[in-house]
Amino acid sequence: RFTLIIALVVALLTGCATVQVQQDVVVYGSNIRIDGVTESRTSDGVPEVVVFARSTAIGDRPARVRAIWFDRQGRPIDTVVSAWMARTLAGNRPFTLRMVGPSEQSARYRVEIEIL
């Protein structure tokens, strides 16, 4: 519920036309379908999340993606692995995002996909 409230506030402030929230994945924009999310831990105990999605747009779309990682108290972890990364999403094609947490202390995450 908290993630949805944050997503809606950000959308209102940034003027995004569409905000979609599904299982700790927030999409700012349209023409993205989330097909699934898997969570696991590496052999070192670091959390890893893989998002399976599809661009339903006719043409290629520039986007940026990131995973914000949170500690056990729910505070965001200040880390370089939470920085935005540029991507080009091919039109009408599936894509996969693999995000690895900064340490084994990471307890939660929120993946954000912003269509530019």
C-alpha positions in Angstrom: 0.0 0.0 0.0 2.8 2.4 0.9 4.5 1.7 -2.5 1.3 2.5 -4.3 0.9 5.8 -2.4 4.5 6.8 -3.3 4.0 5.9 -6.9 0.9 7.9 -7.2 2.4 11.0 -5.5 5.5 10.8 -7.9 3.2 10.4 -10.9 1.2 13.5 -9.9 4.4 15.5 -9.3 6.1 14.4 -12.5 3.1 14.5 -14.8 3.3 10.8 -15.9 0.2 9.6 -17.7 0.3 6.1 -16.3 1.6 4.4 -13.2 1.5 0.7 -12.8 2.4 -1.1 -9.6 2.8 -4.9 -9.4 4.7 -6.9 -6.8 7.3 -4.3 -5.8 7.7 -3.1 -9.4 6.6 0.4 -10.3 6.3 1.4 -14.0 6.1 5.1 -14.8 4.6 5.3 -18.3 2.6 2.9 -20.5 3.0 0.0 -22.8 4.9 -2.2 -20.3 3.5 -5.5 -19.1 5.0 -7.2 -16.1 4.9 -11.0 -16.7 6.6 -12.1 -13.5 9.1 -11.4 -10.7 11.5 -13.9 -9.1 13.4 -13.4 -5.9 16.4 -15.3 -4.7 19.8 -15.0 -3.0 23.2 -15.4 -4.4 25.6 -17.9 -2.9 26.9 -15.0 -0.7 23.5 -14.4 0.6 22.9 -11.2 -1.4 19.3 -10.7 -2.6 18.6 -10.8 -6.3 15.4 -10.0 -8.1 14.6 -10.7 -11.8 11.7 -8.9 -13.5 10.3 -10.5 -16.6 8.4 -7.9 -18.7 7.3 -7.0 -22.2 7.2 -3.7 -24.1 3.9 -3.6 -25.9 4.8 -0.4 -27.7 5.0 -0.4 -31.5 8.5 1.0 -31.7 11.6 1.1 -29.5 11.3 3.3 -26.3 14.1 4.9 -24.2 13.7 4.1 -20.5 15.7 4.1 -17.3 15.5 1.5 -14.6 16.7 1.0 -11.0 16.2 -1.0 -7.9 16.0 0.8 -4.6 17.1 -1.5 -1.8 15.9 -1.1 1.8 17.4 -2.3 5.1 15.5 -4.3 7.8 14.1 -1.1 9.3 12.6 0.0 5.9 15.2 2.7 5.2 16.6 3.1 1.7 20.2 1.9 1.5 22.5 4.6 -0.1 24.3 2.6 -2.7 25.6 2.9 -6.3 23.6 -0.2 -7.3 20.4 1.9 -6.8 21.4 4.4 -9.5 19.3 4.8 -12.6 20.5 2.9 -15.7 19.5 3.8 -19.3 17.9 1.1 -21.4 16.2 0.9 -24.8 13.2 -1.3 -24.7 12.6 -2.9 -28.1 9.0 -2.5 -29.4 6.7 -5.5 -28.8 9.5 -7.6 -27.3 10.1 -9.2 -23.9 12.9 -8.0 -21.7 14.5 -9.1 -18.4 15.9 -6.9 -15.6 18.3 -8.6 -13.1 19.0 -6.5 -10.0 21.4 -7.6 -7.3 21.3 -5.9 -3.8 24.3 -4.1 -2.3 24.7 -6.6 0.6 23.1 -9.5 2.5 21.7 -6.8 4.8 19.2 -5.8 2.1 15.7 -6.8 3.2 13.4 -5.3 0.6 13.4 -3.7 -2.8 11.4 -1.6 -5.2 12.2 -1.9 -8.9 11.3 1.3 -10.9 10.9 1.4 -14.7 10.5 4.9 -16.2 9.6 5.3 -19.8 11.2 8.5 -21.2 
